[in-house]
Amino acid sequence: MSELEAVRKEIEEIDREILALIDRRVNLAERVLESKRINGTSINDHRQNEVVITRALNAATELNLDPGSIKAIFEILIRMSIERQNELSGKGSLP
């Protein structure tokens, strides 16, 4: 196996780990939704969304990652969670 193939294999493994973590994060939506119902919080909690984005941007800065890209990634993750919560509550638009 060439060095390039070895690196690509490592990237593939990392990609699988990332996908597993995204799946784990999205699947927490059910527990989040239940807590929101108990607390009377709306599904789209703008204040919490900002907390998540700020936390991600701070970590991105520490890791010397592009903040704009990290913000976009976390906005997608938040949107996925909101979509999943809407789906679980019967308000979803996903097929």
Secondary structure, 3 states (H helix, E strand, C coil): CCHHHHHHHHHHHHHHHHHHHHHHHHHCHHHHHHHHHHHCCCCCCHHHHHHHHHHHHHHHHHCCCCHHHHHHHHHHHHHHHHHHHHHHCCCCCCC
